[in-house]
Amino acid sequence: MTNRTLVSVLLFCSIAAAPLAAQDKVKFPVSASSKTLGYSPLWVALKQGFFDKQGLDVQLVLVSGADKSTLALVGGSVFVASGAVDAIIAASEQGADLVITGGVINGLTHMLMAAKKFRTYEDLRGANIGSSGITSGTAFVLRRMMASKGLQYPKDYNLINVGPSAQSYLSLTANRVDAALIAVPLSSDAAELGYNVIGRAADIIPNYQLTEISTRRSWVEKNRLLMVRFMKAMVLAMRWLYDNKEPAIDFLGKELKLKPEHARKGWEFYTEHKIWHPNAEANVEGVRAVIQIAGERGLFKGALPSPAKYLDNSYLQEALKDLGAR
């Protein structure tokens, strides 16, 4: 997305975000930093009518990159954003009044994939490894994976900024890098092409909150009932994904333009490992892991903060109460 296009989108959303009138259906701009398998509950809620049933006229805007999605939220152009938790924490530490109200991708699905001649971590000594940025959260996940096997950056390998999973996959298969961190289901595609799985991120970091549902405290304090309605829609979308296997797989394949077998493998992986939480909850220990890794990046002064500094589950709890126990 060009800067001009981004500005146009944000201006449009700013108009949509005007003071709410007393009406049954409320315009509700939302930004997402990617349209991939992990983020699909947002598109389920939109396309399956769960937002609509909550009286929310959601405009789901794809703002590529967590930083831009967070910027749209900070600037008030959208009511809610979904992007990387580390971006929300970093913005909060810089003074933004942001809060996480739920989770979207509750775990790491990434695999470290490598060209055929590489079979072990040790084989990657001196290699060029593709990463989503050099100082992003997933880059530090990669660095922790490598460190767990005795390989330190930058002494033992090079990190090449090639972008998130889709771009990392293209860079690996075009032989521009020796290895890359690639998420499900693209990792399955790479394996089918003969690329080797060196390791799973979740084996090294079992709890990690990758993406969230977030909003501005100043906005949500005045619009609590709207946020509860949004969280109800997200819970219903998550439950739909779990309860409707074949329709869900069909939806994922068509909406995300996935091969049918990759949509199936992706659905099975995400539901089996509860990467999507059935109640759209954020994983507290997963947020703690993000904080720890952010601390390694030097984000905090002094002791590491508690996840409670960034989380407010009250909107979700009220939504679950309205929906009834399950």
N, C-alpha and C positions, 0 to 999 in steps of 0.2 A: 504494500500500500504506500503510495507516495504521500509526502507531507501535505500536499494540497488536498488529496482525497481525504486524508485523516482529518484535516481541519473542517472540510465540508461535512463529514460524518458527525463530528463533534458539534458543529453549529446546528445541524439538524436535530441532534439529540438534545441540545440546550433548549431549543424551542419546545421539544416534546416534554422537557422536564420542568415546564412552567408550573406555578402553584396549582395544586390539585383542586378541581371543582367538585362539588357534591354530585357525583355521578356513579352509576353502577359499574361502569367499566373505565378503568384508569389507564392512561398511557404510561407505560413502564419501560423505559430504555435500560437495556442490559448489555454489557460488553463481555465478550469471551475472547481470550487471547489465542485460541486455536480451535479448529473444527476437526477433531480427531476422535478416535474411538473413546478415549477417556472422557472427553467433554460431551459425549453424546447425550447424557441425561438432560442437558439443556435443550437439545433439539427434540428429544422425546417429549419434554414438557410443552414445548411450543407446538410441534406438529400433531401430537396426540390430543391436544386440547385441554391439558391440565391447567395451564395458565388461564386460558379462556374461561374455564369453569370456576376459577377463583375471581373472576371479574377483572383480570389484568390483561390489558392490550399490550403484550410484551413486544418490543422491537429489539430483536436479538442481533446486535451489531458485532461482526467479526473484526476485531482490532488486533492485528497480528503482533504478537509479542507481549509478554507480561508487563513490561515497563509502560507500553502505550496504553494497555488496558487499565493499568493502575492510574495512569495520568488522567484518563477519561473519568475515572471515579473521583479522584482528588479534585478535579476541576468542576465537578458537579454536572457533567454532561450525561452521566448515566446514574441510575439509582443503585444498581448492583453490578458487581464485576466478578468474573471468574478468571483467575490466572494463577501464577505461581505464588505459593505461600511466602517464599523468601522475599518476593517483591513487595508484598503487603507489609511484612515485618520491617524491611528496610525503609519503606516510605513512612511507617509509623515512627521509627526511630529518628526520622528527619522532621517530625512534627505533624504529620498528617493524622487527622482524626478518624482512622479507619478501624474497623472491627470485623472479625471473621465470625459468621453466623452458622456455617455448615461446611461440609466437605463435598467435593466432586470426585477427585481421584485420590483415594486413600491408600496409597502405596506406590511402590516402584515396580513397573513392569519391564524395565529396561534390561536388555542383555548386552554384554560387551561382545560384539561380533567382529571377527577378524578374517582376513584373506586366508586362503587355503593353506599357505605355508606356515601360518601361525596356529599353534595348538594349545599353548599354555600362556599364563601370564609372563613367565620368564622369557618366552619367545618374543614378547613385545618390548623387551629392553632395547632402547634406541629407536623405537617405531614412531611413526606419525599417527596420532589418534585423533579422530574427529570428535568435536564436542560442541554443545550448544553454548557458545561463548567461552570465555576463559575464566570468568569470575562468577558465572551463574551458579544457582543451586545445584543443577545437575552436573556441572563441571566439577564441583567439589564432591559430589557423590562419586563421580568417576575417579577423582584423585584419592578418595578414601578406599575405593575398591583396589586400586593399584597399590596403595600403601599397605593394605592388609596382606599383600603378597610380597612386600619388601621392595617395591618400586616407588621411588620418590620423584615428584615433579619439581623442577625441570631437569634434574640431573639424569634421570634414567629414561625419559621419553619426552616427546613433544606433543603439545596440545594444539590442534588446528581448529579455529573457529569456523565451523561449517553450518551451524544452525541446528534446530531441533531434529527429531527423529526422521522426518521425511527427507530433509536435506542431508542428514547424516547417512541415511540409506543410499541416496543417490551418489554421494561422494565415495562411499565404500565400493559400491558396485561399478563406479566409473574409475576405480583404482587411483583416486586422488588422495586417499588415506589408507593406511594399513589396517586400521580397526576403527570402530565407532560404537558409541552407546546408542542402541536402537530399541524402541519400545515395541511391545506387542500391538498389532499383529505383523508389522513390517519385519520384525525379527524372524518370524516364521517364513516370510518370503525370502529373506536372506539365507536362511538355513536350507531352503529348498534349492537355492542356487549354488549350494556347496560351501557357503561361508561357515566358519566354525564358531560355536558358542564358547567363549573363553570363560565367562562367568555371569551369574545373575546378580543384579544389584541387590535384590531382596535377601540374598543369602548373607550379604555383608551388613545391610541396613534393613532389618525386618520391619521396622516401623518408620514410615516417612509420609508426611502429609504433602502430597505434590501440589494439588490445586484446591481452591476453596471457593466458598461463596462469601463475598465481603461487601460491605457498604460503609457509608460515612456515619459516624455516631451522631453528628449534628442533624443529619437528615432522618435517621431511623428513630431518634428520640421523638420526633414530631409525627412520624408515620408508622408507628408500631404495628397497627393492624394490617397495613399494606405488606409489611415485611413478613408477618405471620402468614398471610395469604400466599406470598411468594414461596415461603418454606413449605407450606402444605402442598403446593404444586410440585415442588422438587421431590418431596417424599413420595407422592403418588407416581411420579415418573420413575423413581428408583424401584418402587414396588412393581410397577408394570414391567420393567426390564426383567426382574426376577421371576415373575409369575407367568410370563408369556414367551416362553423360549423361542418357538418357531416364528411367531410374528415379530419378536424383537430382533432375531437374527436377520429376517427379511428386511426389516426397517433399517438396521445398521448397514447392511449391504447396499441398499438403494440410496439412503441419505448420505452416506460417507463414501460411496462409490468404491466399496471393497469387493474383492472377489468373494463369492459365496462361502468358500472354504475358510477364508480369512475372517469373515464376519462370524462364522461359527466358532472358530478357534478363539477369537477375541472374546466373544460372549462367554464361552466356557471358562476362559482364564479369569476374566474379570469377576464373574459370579462365584466361581470356586474359591478364589482368594479374597473375596469381598473387597475388591478394589473400589467398587461402588458400594457404599454402605446402604443397606436397605432402608434406613431412615435418614439418609443424607447427613449423617453426623460427621464431624471432623474428629480425627483420631488425636487425642490429647498427647499421647506418647509420640505420635508422628510429628506433631507440631514441635514437641520438645527436641526431637532429632534435628529438625530444620534449624531451630535456635542454636543447637550445639554446633552445627556446621557453619551457620552464620557467624558464630563466635570465632571459629577458626579463620574466618575471613577478616576478623578484626572489626566487626560491626559494632560491638558493644564496648563500653567502658566499664570496668568493674565486673561484678558477678553477672552471670547469665540471668536474664529475666525468666519468670514463670510463663508457661503458655497462657495462663489466666489473664495476662496483660493484653493479649490480642484476641481472646475468645469471649464470646457471649452466646451461650446456648439457650438463653431464655426464649428467644423467638421460635426456635425449633421445638422446645419443650411445649410451648403453648400450641404450636401447630399440631404436634403429636396428640396432645390432649383433645383438641378439636376433632381429630380424625379417629380417635378411639384407640384403645390398647390393641397391640398386635404382637 
